[in-house]
Amino acid sequence: MLFAGVFLLIYLPVVELEEQHLRSLFPEYADYAKRVPRLWPRMGKRGDKRFQWSVYLRNQEYQALAGFVIGVAVLIWKVSW
């Protein structure tokens, strides 16, 4: 319940201020904001954007996975000591 209060009182006004700033910097932001939900992602059909291993490897996304795995391993190690 505390988290919800903090979210409503702090985070939502910050989001609004950031959006105002983005609108002043980028005139096309209004169109973007109409297409993209503010807080909750849309689930459903994604069109042709399917996972592709070639893009995964080209962008070296495996580094993020390796960092995540190492981070989890360190946390498990710290808890076990």
PDB file of N, CA, C and O in Angstrom:
ATOM      1  N   MET A   1       0.823  -1.199   0.000  1.00  0.00           N
ATOM      2  CA  MET A   1       0.000   0.000   0.000  1.00  0.00           C
ATOM      3  C   MET A   1       0.866   1.261   0.000  1.00  0.00           C
ATOM      4  O   MET A   1       0.545   2.254  -0.653  1.00  0.00           O
ATOM      5  N   LEU A   2       1.969   1.197   0.748  1.00  0.00           N
ATOM      6  CA  LEU A   2       2.889   2.332   0.786  1.00  0.00           C
ATOM      7  C   LEU A   2       3.467   2.609  -0.598  1.00  0.00           C
ATOM      8  O   LEU A   2       3.603   3.759  -1.014  1.00  0.00           O
ATOM      9  N   PHE A   3       3.805   1.522  -1.304  1.00  0.00           N
ATOM     10  CA  PHE A   3       4.355   1.675  -2.648  1.00  0.00           C
ATOM     11  C   PHE A   3       3.368   2.400  -3.555  1.00  0.00           C
ATOM     12  O   PHE A   3       3.767   3.263  -4.337  1.00  0.00           O
ATOM     13  N   ALA A   4       2.109   2.065  -3.461  1.00  0.00           N
ATOM     14  CA  ALA A   4       1.094   2.708  -4.302  1.00  0.00           C
ATOM     15  C   ALA A   4       1.019   4.203  -4.007  1.00  0.00           C
ATOM     16  O   ALA A   4       0.889   5.019  -4.919  1.00  0.00           O
ATOM     17  N   GLY A   5       1.103   4.554  -2.722  1.00  0.00           N
ATOM     18  CA  GLY A   5       1.079   5.967  -2.352  1.00  0.00           C
ATOM     19  C   GLY A   5       2.284   6.721  -2.888  1.00  0.00           C
ATOM     20  O   GLY A   5       2.149   7.827  -3.411  1.00  0.00           O
ATOM     21  N   VAL A   6       3.451   6.128  -2.758  1.00  0.00           N
ATOM     22  CA  VAL A   6       4.667   6.752  -3.280  1.00  0.00           C
ATOM     23  C   VAL A   6       4.565   6.894  -4.792  1.00  0.00           C
ATOM     24  O   VAL A   6       4.931   7.926  -5.355  1.00  0.00           O
ATOM     25  N   PHE A   7       4.075   5.867  -5.431  1.00  0.00           N
ATOM     26  CA  PHE A   7       3.923   5.899  -6.881  1.00  0.00           C
ATOM     27  C   PHE A   7       3.010   7.040  -7.310  1.00  0.00           C
ATOM     28  O   PHE A   7       3.343   7.805  -8.215  1.00  0.00           O
ATOM     29  N   LEU A   8       1.869   7.148  -6.663  1.00  0.00           N
ATOM     30  CA  LEU A   8       0.899   8.172  -7.054  1.00  0.00           C
ATOM     31  C   LEU A   8       1.387   9.582  -6.749  1.00  0.00           C
ATOM     32  O   LEU A   8       1.174  10.498  -7.543  1.00  0.00           O
ATOM     33  N   LEU A   9       2.030   9.760  -5.620  1.00  0.00           N
ATOM     34  CA  LEU A   9       2.427  11.102  -5.196  1.00  0.00           C
ATOM     35  C   LEU A   9       3.737  11.584  -5.800  1.00  0.00           C
ATOM     36  O   LEU A   9       3.943  12.790  -5.937  1.00  0.00           O
ATOM     37  N   ILE A  10       4.605  10.691  -6.154  1.00  0.00           N
ATOM     38  CA  ILE A  10       5.914  11.099  -6.663  1.00  0.00           C
ATOM     39  C   ILE A  10       6.093  10.758  -8.141  1.00  0.00           C
ATOM     40  O   ILE A  10       6.424  11.627  -8.948  1.00  0.00           O
ATOM     41  N   TYR A  11       5.878   9.517  -8.485  1.00  0.00           N
ATOM     42  CA  TYR A  11       6.224   9.066  -9.828  1.00  0.00           C
ATOM     43  C   TYR A  11       5.328   9.657 -10.905  1.00  0.00           C
ATOM     44  O   TYR A  11       5.826  10.096 -11.942  1.00  0.00           O
ATOM     45  N   LEU A  12       4.038   9.678 -10.687  1.00  0.00           N
ATOM     46  CA  LEU A  12       3.136  10.200 -11.719  1.00  0.00           C
ATOM     47  C   LEU A  12       3.395  11.671 -12.048  1.00  0.00           C
ATOM     48  O   LEU A  12       3.401  12.023 -13.228  1.00  0.00           O
ATOM     49  N   PRO A  13       3.610  12.552 -11.053  1.00  0.00           N
ATOM     50  CA  PRO A  13       3.963  13.936 -11.418  1.00  0.00           C
ATOM     51  C   PRO A  13       5.300  14.036 -12.161  1.00  0.00           C
ATOM     52  O   PRO A  13       5.457  14.879 -13.044  1.00  0.00           O
ATOM     53  N   VAL A  14       6.252  13.184 -11.808  1.00  0.00           N
ATOM     54  CA  VAL A  14       7.537  13.186 -12.511  1.00  0.00           C
ATOM     55  C   VAL A  14       7.329  12.790 -13.978  1.00  0.00           C
ATOM     56  O   VAL A  14       7.915  13.395 -14.875  1.00  0.00           O
ATOM     57  N   VAL A  15       6.502  11.784 -14.214  1.00  0.00           N
ATOM     58  CA  VAL A  15       6.209  11.369 -15.588  1.00  0.00           C
ATOM     59  C   VAL A  15       5.589  12.531 -16.366  1.00  0.00           C
ATOM     60  O   VAL A  15       5.959  12.778 -17.513  1.00  0.00           O
ATOM     61  N   GLU A  16       4.673  13.225 -15.759  1.00  0.00           N
ATOM     62  CA  GLU A  16       4.020  14.356 -16.422  1.00  0.00           C
ATOM     63  C   GLU A  16       5.027  15.449 -16.762  1.00  0.00           C
ATOM     64  O   GLU A  16       4.990  16.003 -17.861  1.00  0.00           O
ATOM     65  N   LEU A  17       5.924  15.765 -15.837  1.00  0.00           N
ATOM     66  CA  LEU A  17       6.944  16.782 -16.111  1.00  0.00           C
ATOM     67  C   LEU A  17       7.893  16.338 -17.222  1.00  0.00           C
ATOM     68  O   LEU A  17       8.278  17.143 -18.070  1.00  0.00           O
ATOM     69  N   GLU A  18       8.262  15.089 -17.219  1.00  0.00           N
ATOM     70  CA  GLU A  18       9.133  14.588 -18.279  1.00  0.00           C
ATOM     71  C   GLU A  18       8.442  14.657 -19.637  1.00  0.00           C
ATOM     72  O   GLU A  18       9.065  15.010 -20.638  1.00  0.00           O
ATOM     73  N   GLU A  19       7.171  14.324 -19.668  1.00  0.00           N
ATOM     74  CA  GLU A  19       6.441  14.397 -20.933  1.00  0.00           C
ATOM     75  C   GLU A  19       6.350  15.844 -21.431  1.00  0.00           C
ATOM     76  O   GLU A  19       6.477  16.092 -22.630  1.00  0.00           O
ATOM     77  N   GLN A  20       6.133  16.790 -20.530  1.00  0.00           N
ATOM     78  CA  GLN A  20       6.104  18.192 -20.940  1.00  0.00           C
ATOM     79  C   GLN A  20       7.454  18.613 -21.521  1.00  0.00           C
ATOM     80  O   GLN A  20       7.517  19.330 -22.520  1.00  0.00           O
ATOM     81  N   HIS A  21       8.518  18.162 -20.887  1.00  0.00           N
ATOM     82  CA  HIS A  21       9.859  18.489 -21.380  1.00  0.00           C
ATOM     83  C   HIS A  21      10.091  17.873 -22.760  1.00  0.00           C
ATOM     84  O   HIS A  21      10.626  18.531 -23.652  1.00  0.00           O
ATOM     85  N   LEU A  22       9.693  16.626 -22.935  1.00  0.00           N
ATOM     86  CA  LEU A  22       9.866  15.965 -24.224  1.00  0.00           C
ATOM     87  C   LEU A  22       9.047  16.646 -25.328  1.00  0.00           C
ATOM     88  O   LEU A  22       9.494  16.747 -26.470  1.00  0.00           O
ATOM     89  N   ARG A  23       7.849  17.108 -24.975  1.00  0.00           N
ATOM     90  CA  ARG A  23       7.020  17.813 -25.961  1.00  0.00           C
ATOM     91  C   ARG A  23       7.691  19.111 -26.405  1.00  0.00           C
ATOM     92  O   ARG A  23       7.581  19.502 -27.567  1.00  0.00           O
ATOM     93  N   SER A  24       8.385  19.777 -25.482  1.00  0.00           N
ATOM     94  CA  SER A  24       9.074  21.021 -25.860  1.00  0.00           C
ATOM     95  C   SER A  24      10.319  20.745 -26.698  1.00  0.00           C
ATOM     96  O   SER A  24      10.684  21.561 -27.545  1.00  0.00           O
ATOM     97  N   LEU A  25      10.970  19.614 -26.475  1.00  0.00           N
ATOM     98  CA  LEU A  25      12.170  19.274 -27.246  1.00  0.00           C
ATOM     99  C   LEU A  25      11.861  18.691 -28.613  1.00  0.00           C
ATOM    100  O   LEU A  25      12.534  18.996 -29.598  1.00  0.00           O
ATOM    101  N   PHE A  26      10.831  17.847 -28.666  1.00  0.00           N
ATOM    102  CA  PHE A  26      10.521  17.106 -29.881  1.00  0.00           C
ATOM    103  C   PHE A  26       9.076  17.359 -30.302  1.00  0.00           C
ATOM    104  O   PHE A  26       8.155  16.862 -29.655  1.00  0.00           O
ATOM    105  N   PRO A  27       8.863  18.112 -31.360  1.00  0.00           N
ATOM    106  CA  PRO A  27       7.491  18.398 -31.809  1.00  0.00           C
ATOM    107  C   PRO A  27       6.711  17.130 -32.168  1.00  0.00           C
ATOM    108  O   PRO A  27       5.488  17.102 -32.038  1.00  0.00           O
ATOM    109  N   GLU A  28       7.404  16.086 -32.617  1.00  0.00           N
ATOM    110  CA  GLU A  28       6.728  14.845 -33.010  1.00  0.00           C
ATOM    111  C   GLU A  28       6.391  13.957 -31.816  1.00  0.00           C
ATOM    112  O   GLU A  28       5.838  12.873 -31.997  1.00  0.00           O
ATOM    113  N   TYR A  29       6.715  14.397 -30.595  1.00  0.00           N
ATOM    114  CA  TYR A  29       6.442  13.574 -29.413  1.00  0.00           C
ATOM    115  C   TYR A  29       4.945  13.319 -29.218  1.00  0.00           C
ATOM    116  O   TYR A  29       4.563  12.257 -28.727  1.00  0.00           O
ATOM    117  N   ALA A  30       4.114  14.256 -29.589  1.00  0.00           N
ATOM    118  CA  ALA A  30       2.662  14.083 -29.430  1.00  0.00           C
ATOM    119  C   ALA A  30       2.172  12.865 -30.221  1.00  0.00           C
ATOM    120  O   ALA A  30       1.357  12.090 -29.721  1.00  0.00           O
ATOM    121  N   ASP A  31       2.662  12.697 -31.442  1.00  0.00           N
ATOM    122  CA  ASP A  31       2.283  11.527 -32.242  1.00  0.00           C
ATOM    123  C   ASP A  31       2.794  10.243 -31.595  1.00  0.00           C
ATOM    124  O   ASP A  31       2.089   9.235 -31.548  1.00  0.00           O
ATOM    125  N   TYR A  32       4.024  10.294 -31.100  1.00  0.00           N
ATOM    126  CA  TYR A  32       4.599   9.121 -30.429  1.00  0.00           C
ATOM    127  C   TYR A  32       3.772   8.753 -29.198  1.00  0.00           C
ATOM    128  O   TYR A  32       3.480   7.578 -28.977  1.00  0.00           O
ATOM    129  N   ALA A  33       3.398   9.741 -28.405  1.00  0.00           N
ATOM    130  CA  ALA A  33       2.641   9.493 -27.177  1.00  0.00           C
ATOM    131  C   ALA A  33       1.271   8.885 -27.470  1.00  0.00           C
ATOM    132  O   ALA A  33       0.743   8.135 -26.650  1.00  0.00           O
ATOM    133  N   LYS A  34       0.696   9.196 -28.618  1.00  0.00           N
ATOM    134  CA  LYS A  34      -0.586   8.600 -28.992  1.00  0.00           C
ATOM    135  C   LYS A  34      -0.446   7.112 -29.307  1.00  0.00           C
ATOM    136  O   LYS A  34      -1.359   6.327 -29.051  1.00  0.00           O
ATOM    137  N   ARG A  35       0.708   6.732 -29.866  1.00  0.00           N
ATOM    138  CA  ARG A  35       0.930   5.338 -30.272  1.00  0.00           C
ATOM    139  C   ARG A  35       1.433   4.447 -29.142  1.00  0.00           C
ATOM    140  O   ARG A  35       1.208   3.237 -29.163  1.00  0.00           O
ATOM    141  N   VAL A  36       2.113   5.032 -28.156  1.00  0.00           N
ATOM    142  CA  VAL A  36       2.783   4.241 -27.125  1.00  0.00           C
ATOM    143  C   VAL A  36       2.112   4.503 -25.769  1.00  0.00           C
ATOM    144  O   VAL A  36       1.959   5.657 -25.368  1.00  0.00           O
ATOM    145  N   PRO A  37       1.714   3.440 -25.066  1.00  0.00           N
ATOM    146  CA  PRO A  37       1.086   3.634 -23.762  1.00  0.00           C
ATOM    147  C   PRO A  37       2.065   4.226 -22.749  1.00  0.00           C
ATOM    148  O   PRO A  37       3.270   3.982 -22.816  1.00  0.00           O
ATOM    149  N   ARG A  38       1.539   4.992 -21.829  1.00  0.00           N
ATOM    150  CA  ARG A  38       2.387   5.698 -20.865  1.00  0.00           C
ATOM    151  C   ARG A  38       3.017   4.756 -19.846  1.00  0.00           C
ATOM    152  O   ARG A  38       4.228   4.804 -19.635  1.00  0.00           O
ATOM    153  N   LEU A  39       2.223   3.907 -19.217  1.00  0.00           N
ATOM    154  CA  LEU A  39       2.741   3.105 -18.114  1.00  0.00           C
ATOM    155  C   LEU A  39       2.683   1.602 -18.338  1.00  0.00           C
ATOM    156  O   LEU A  39       3.565   0.878 -17.875  1.00  0.00           O
ATOM    157  N   TRP A  40       1.687   1.131 -19.020  1.00  0.00           N
ATOM    158  CA  TRP A  40       1.481  -0.313 -19.145  1.00  0.00           C
ATOM    159  C   TRP A  40       1.594  -0.721 -20.607  1.00  0.00           C
ATOM    160  O   TRP A  40       0.873  -0.179 -21.445  1.00  0.00           O
ATOM    161  N   PRO A  41       2.474  -1.657 -20.936  1.00  0.00           N
ATOM    162  CA  PRO A  41       2.637  -2.036 -22.347  1.00  0.00           C
ATOM    163  C   PRO A  41       1.421  -2.756 -22.901  1.00  0.00           C
ATOM    164  O   PRO A  41       0.695  -3.435 -22.175  1.00  0.00           O
ATOM    165  N   ARG A  42       1.215  -2.597 -24.181  1.00  0.00           N
ATOM    166  CA  ARG A  42       0.135  -3.323 -24.858  1.00  0.00           C
ATOM    167  C   ARG A  42       0.614  -4.727 -25.171  1.00  0.00           C
ATOM    168  O   ARG A  42       1.724  -4.931 -25.661  1.00  0.00           O
ATOM    169  N   MET A  43      -0.232  -5.673 -24.884  1.00  0.00           N
ATOM    170  CA  MET A  43       0.091  -7.052 -25.211  1.00  0.00           C
ATOM    171  C   MET A  43      -0.765  -7.447 -26.407  1.00  0.00           C
ATOM    172  O   MET A  43      -1.925  -7.049 -26.514  1.00  0.00           O
ATOM    173  N   GLY A  44      -0.195  -8.212 -27.281  1.00  0.00           N
ATOM    174  CA  GLY A  44      -0.963  -8.647 -28.432  1.00  0.00           C
ATOM    175  C   GLY A  44      -0.075  -8.831 -29.637  1.00  0.00           C
ATOM    176  O   GLY A  44       1.127  -9.064 -29.510  1.00  0.00           O
ATOM    177  N   LYS A  45      -0.664  -8.726 -30.788  1.00  0.00           N
ATOM    178  CA  LYS A  45       0.049  -8.958 -32.040  1.00  0.00           C
ATOM    179  C   LYS A  45       1.145  -7.907 -32.229  1.00  0.00           C
ATOM    180  O   LYS A  45       0.917  -6.709 -32.058  1.00  0.00           O
ATOM    181  N   ARG A  46       2.325  -8.381 -32.582  1.00  0.00           N
ATOM    182  CA  ARG A  46       3.471  -7.498 -32.751  1.00  0.00           C
ATOM    183  C   ARG A  46       3.870  -7.331 -34.209  1.00  0.00           C
ATOM    184  O   ARG A  46       4.871  -6.673 -34.493  1.00  0.00           O
ATOM    185  N   GLY A  47       3.146  -7.887 -35.109  1.00  0.00           N
ATOM    186  CA  GLY A  47       3.487  -7.760 -36.519  1.00  0.00           C
ATOM    187  C   GLY A  47       4.650  -8.654 -36.892  1.00  0.00           C
ATOM    188  O   GLY A  47       4.690  -9.820 -36.500  1.00  0.00           O
ATOM    189  N   ASP A  48       5.587  -8.125 -37.638  1.00  0.00           N
ATOM    190  CA  ASP A  48       6.720  -8.912 -38.139  1.00  0.00           C
ATOM    191  C   ASP A  48       7.910  -8.893 -37.185  1.00  0.00           C
ATOM    192  O   ASP A  48       8.978  -9.386 -37.546  1.00  0.00           O
ATOM    193  N   LYS A  49       7.768  -8.357 -36.013  1.00  0.00           N
ATOM    194  CA  LYS A  49       8.895  -8.217 -35.099  1.00  0.00           C
ATOM    195  C   LYS A  49       9.060  -9.469 -34.250  1.00  0.00           C
ATOM    196  O   LYS A  49       8.696  -9.494 -33.074  1.00  0.00           O
ATOM    197  N   ARG A  50       9.605 -10.489 -34.857  1.00  0.00           N
ATOM    198  CA  ARG A  50       9.867 -11.740 -34.154  1.00  0.00           C
ATOM    199  C   ARG A  50      11.324 -11.799 -33.750  1.00  0.00           C
ATOM    200  O   ARG A  50      12.170 -11.116 -34.327  1.00  0.00           O
ATOM    201  N   PHE A  51      11.610 -12.619 -32.756  1.00  0.00           N
ATOM    202  CA  PHE A  51      12.981 -12.784 -32.292  1.00  0.00           C
ATOM    203  C   PHE A  51      13.842 -13.363 -33.405  1.00  0.00           C
ATOM    204  O   PHE A  51      13.443 -14.313 -34.079  1.00  0.00           O
ATOM    205  N   GLN A  52      15.021 -12.786 -33.594  1.00  0.00           N
ATOM    206  CA  GLN A  52      15.946 -13.266 -34.613  1.00  0.00           C
ATOM    207  C   GLN A  52      17.335 -13.434 -33.994  1.00  0.00           C
ATOM    208  O   GLN A  52      17.919 -12.482 -33.477  1.00  0.00           O
ATOM    209  N   TRP A  53      17.843 -14.648 -34.056  1.00  0.00           N
ATOM    210  CA  TRP A  53      19.165 -14.923 -33.491  1.00  0.00           C
ATOM    211  C   TRP A  53      20.243 -14.079 -34.153  1.00  0.00           C
ATOM    212  O   TRP A  53      21.190 -13.665 -33.485  1.00  0.00           O
ATOM    213  N   SER A  54      20.122 -13.816 -35.439  1.00  0.00           N
ATOM    214  CA  SER A  54      21.155 -13.028 -36.131  1.00  0.00           C
ATOM    215  C   SER A  54      21.243 -11.615 -35.556  1.00  0.00           C
ATOM    216  O   SER A  54      22.338 -11.077 -35.391  1.00  0.00           O
ATOM    217  N   VAL A  55      20.096 -11.016 -35.253  1.00  0.00           N
ATOM    218  CA  VAL A  55      20.086  -9.678 -34.649  1.00  0.00           C
ATOM    219  C   VAL A  55      20.622  -9.742 -33.226  1.00  0.00           C
ATOM    220  O   VAL A  55      21.375  -8.864 -32.803  1.00  0.00           O
ATOM    221  N   TYR A  56      20.239 -10.774 -32.490  1.00  0.00           N
ATOM    222  CA  TYR A  56      20.724 -10.983 -31.120  1.00  0.00           C
ATOM    223  C   TYR A  56      22.248 -11.035 -31.090  1.00  0.00           C
ATOM    224  O   TYR A  56      22.879 -10.397 -30.247  1.00  0.00           O
ATOM    225  N   LEU A  57      22.832 -11.788 -32.004  1.00  0.00           N
ATOM    226  CA  LEU A  57      24.287 -11.918 -32.035  1.00  0.00           C
ATOM    227  C   LEU A  57      24.959 -10.651 -32.567  1.00  0.00           C
ATOM    228  O   LEU A  57      25.990 -10.232 -32.041  1.00  0.00           O
ATOM    229  N   ARG A  58      24.388 -10.045 -33.593  1.00  0.00           N
ATOM    230  CA  ARG A  58      24.973  -8.831 -34.173  1.00  0.00           C
ATOM    231  C   ARG A  58      25.015  -7.692 -33.150  1.00  0.00           C
ATOM    232  O   ARG A  58      25.987  -6.938 -33.103  1.00  0.00           O
ATOM    233  N   ASN A  59      23.972  -7.564 -32.336  1.00  0.00           N
ATOM    234  CA  ASN A  59      23.905  -6.502 -31.335  1.00  0.00           C
ATOM    235  C   ASN A  59      24.591  -6.873 -30.028  1.00  0.00           C
ATOM    236  O   ASN A  59      24.588  -6.091 -29.077  1.00  0.00           O
ATOM    237  N   GLN A  60      25.173  -8.053 -29.980  1.00  0.00           N
ATOM    238  CA  GLN A  60      25.909  -8.538 -28.808  1.00  0.00           C
ATOM    239  C   GLN A  60      25.046  -8.527 -27.543  1.00  0.00           C
ATOM    240  O   GLN A  60      25.519  -8.186 -26.458  1.00  0.00           O
ATOM    241  N   GLU A  61      23.787  -8.900 -27.699  1.00  0.00           N
ATOM    242  CA  GLU A  61      22.876  -8.939 -26.567  1.00  0.00           C
ATOM    243  C   GLU A  61      23.246 -10.018 -25.555  1.00  0.00           C
ATOM    244  O   GLU A  61      22.790  -9.985 -24.412  1.00  0.00           O
ATOM    245  N   TYR A  62      24.071 -10.970 -25.975  1.00  0.00           N
ATOM    246  CA  TYR A  62      24.511 -12.012 -25.060  1.00  0.00           C
ATOM    247  C   TYR A  62      25.302 -11.425 -23.897  1.00  0.00           C
ATOM    248  O   TYR A  62      25.400 -12.049 -22.840  1.00  0.00           O
ATOM    249  N   GLN A  63      25.865 -10.237 -24.077  1.00  0.00           N
ATOM    250  CA  GLN A  63      26.584  -9.590 -22.981  1.00  0.00           C
ATOM    251  C   GLN A  63      25.631  -9.236 -21.836  1.00  0.00           C
ATOM    252  O   GLN A  63      25.996  -9.368 -20.667  1.00  0.00           O
ATOM    253  N   ALA A  64      24.433  -8.795 -22.156  1.00  0.00           N
ATOM    254  CA  ALA A  64      23.448  -8.493 -21.125  1.00  0.00           C
ATOM    255  C   ALA A  64      23.044  -9.761 -20.393  1.00  0.00           C
ATOM    256  O   ALA A  64      22.900  -9.753 -19.170  1.00  0.00           O
ATOM    257  N   LEU A  65      22.861 -10.845 -21.124  1.00  0.00           N
ATOM    258  CA  LEU A  65      22.521 -12.115 -20.490  1.00  0.00           C
ATOM    259  C   LEU A  65      23.655 -12.581 -19.587  1.00  0.00           C
ATOM    260  O   LEU A  65      23.409 -13.047 -18.475  1.00  0.00           O
ATOM    261  N   ALA A  66      24.898 -12.459 -20.057  1.00  0.00           N
ATOM    262  CA  ALA A  66      26.046 -12.861 -19.240  1.00  0.00           C
ATOM    263  C   ALA A  66      26.125 -12.016 -17.970  1.00  0.00           C
ATOM    264  O   ALA A  66      26.393 -12.549 -16.893  1.00  0.00           O
ATOM    265  N   GLY A  67      25.901 -10.724 -18.080  1.00  0.00           N
ATOM    266  CA  GLY A  67      25.909  -9.848 -16.905  1.00  0.00           C
ATOM    267  C   GLY A  67      24.828 -10.218 -15.917  1.00  0.00           C
ATOM    268  O   GLY A  67      25.054 -10.211 -14.707  1.00  0.00           O
ATOM    269  N   PHE A  68      23.659 -10.539 -16.423  1.00  0.00           N
ATOM    270  CA  PHE A  68      22.560 -10.947 -15.554  1.00  0.00           C
ATOM    271  C   PHE A  68      22.897 -12.231 -14.821  1.00  0.00           C
ATOM    272  O   PHE A  68      22.687 -12.336 -13.612  1.00  0.00           O
ATOM    273  N   VAL A  69      23.419 -13.207 -15.548  1.00  0.00           N
ATOM    274  CA  VAL A  69      23.764 -14.496 -14.940  1.00  0.00           C
ATOM    275  C   VAL A  69      24.851 -14.306 -13.889  1.00  0.00           C
ATOM    276  O   VAL A  69      24.770 -14.892 -12.810  1.00  0.00           O
ATOM    277  N   ILE A  70      25.869 -13.496 -14.185  1.00  0.00           N
ATOM    278  CA  ILE A  70      26.935 -13.240 -13.211  1.00  0.00           C
ATOM    279  C   ILE A  70      26.373 -12.521 -11.986  1.00  0.00           C
ATOM    280  O   ILE A  70      26.734 -12.850 -10.856  1.00  0.00           O
ATOM    281  N   GLY A  71      25.495 -11.546 -12.201  1.00  0.00           N
ATOM    282  CA  GLY A  71      24.882 -10.832 -11.078  1.00  0.00           C
ATOM    283  C   GLY A  71      24.083 -11.755 -10.174  1.00  0.00           C
ATOM    284  O   GLY A  71      24.188 -11.671  -8.951  1.00  0.00           O
ATOM    285  N   VAL A  72      23.291 -12.630 -10.762  1.00  0.00           N
ATOM    286  CA  VAL A  72      22.512 -13.593  -9.977  1.00  0.00           C
ATOM    287  C   VAL A  72      23.449 -14.529  -9.223  1.00  0.00           C
ATOM    288  O   VAL A  72      23.198 -14.847  -8.061  1.00  0.00           O
ATOM    289  N   ALA A  73      24.525 -14.974  -9.869  1.00  0.00           N
ATOM    290  CA  ALA A  73      25.485 -15.864  -9.213  1.00  0.00           C
ATOM    291  C   ALA A  73      26.136 -15.178  -8.020  1.00  0.00           C
ATOM    292  O   ALA A  73      26.302 -15.793  -6.967  1.00  0.00           O
ATOM    293  N   VAL A  74      26.505 -13.914  -8.173  1.00  0.00           N
ATOM    294  CA  VAL A  74      27.105 -13.167  -7.055  1.00  0.00           C
ATOM    295  C   VAL A  74      26.107 -13.044  -5.910  1.00  0.00           C
ATOM    296  O   VAL A  74      26.475 -13.235  -4.751  1.00  0.00           O
ATOM    297  N   LEU A  75      24.859 -12.732  -6.213  1.00  0.00           N
ATOM    298  CA  LEU A  75      23.849 -12.620  -5.152  1.00  0.00           C
ATOM    299  C   LEU A  75      23.640 -13.948  -4.435  1.00  0.00           C
ATOM    300  O   LEU A  75      23.533 -13.981  -3.209  1.00  0.00           O
ATOM    301  N   ILE A  76      23.583 -15.026  -5.177  1.00  0.00           N
ATOM    302  CA  ILE A  76      23.429 -16.350  -4.562  1.00  0.00           C
ATOM    303  C   ILE A  76      24.638 -16.659  -3.690  1.00  0.00           C
ATOM    304  O   ILE A  76      24.494 -17.191  -2.589  1.00  0.00           O
ATOM    305  N   TRP A  77      25.824 -16.330  -4.177  1.00  0.00           N
ATOM    306  CA  TRP A  77      27.050 -16.565  -3.411  1.00  0.00           C
ATOM    307  C   TRP A  77      27.036 -15.758  -2.122  1.00  0.00           C
ATOM    308  O   TRP A  77      27.408 -16.277  -1.070  1.00  0.00           O
ATOM    309  N   LYS A  78      26.609 -14.490  -2.182  1.00  0.00           N
ATOM    310  CA  LYS A  78      26.567 -13.643  -0.989  1.00  0.00           C
ATOM    311  C   LYS A  78      25.555 -14.171   0.034  1.00  0.00           C
ATOM    312  O   LYS A  78      25.806 -14.136   1.238  1.00  0.00           O
ATOM    313  N   VAL A  79      24.431 -14.653  -0.448  1.00  0.00           N
ATOM    314  CA  VAL A  79      23.410 -15.174   0.462  1.00  0.00           C
ATOM    315  C   VAL A  79      23.895 -16.444   1.142  1.00  0.00           C
ATOM    316  O   VAL A  79      23.585 -16.680   2.310  1.00  0.00           O
ATOM    317  N   SER A  80      24.643 -17.253   0.432  1.00  0.00           N
ATOM    318  CA  SER A  80      25.079 -18.535   0.981  1.00  0.00           C
ATOM    319  C   SER A  80      26.212 -18.373   1.986  1.00  0.00           C
ATOM    320  O   SER A  80      26.492 -19.317   2.724  1.00  0.00           O
ATOM    321  N   TRP A  81      26.866 -17.239   2.049  1.00  0.00           N
ATOM    322  CA  TRP A  81      27.965 -17.025   3.007  1.00  0.00           C
ATOM    323  C   TRP A  81      27.454 -16.504   4.272  1.00  0.00           C
ATOM    324  O   TRP A  81      28.228 -16.262   5.198  1.00  0.00           O
TER     325      TRP A  81
END
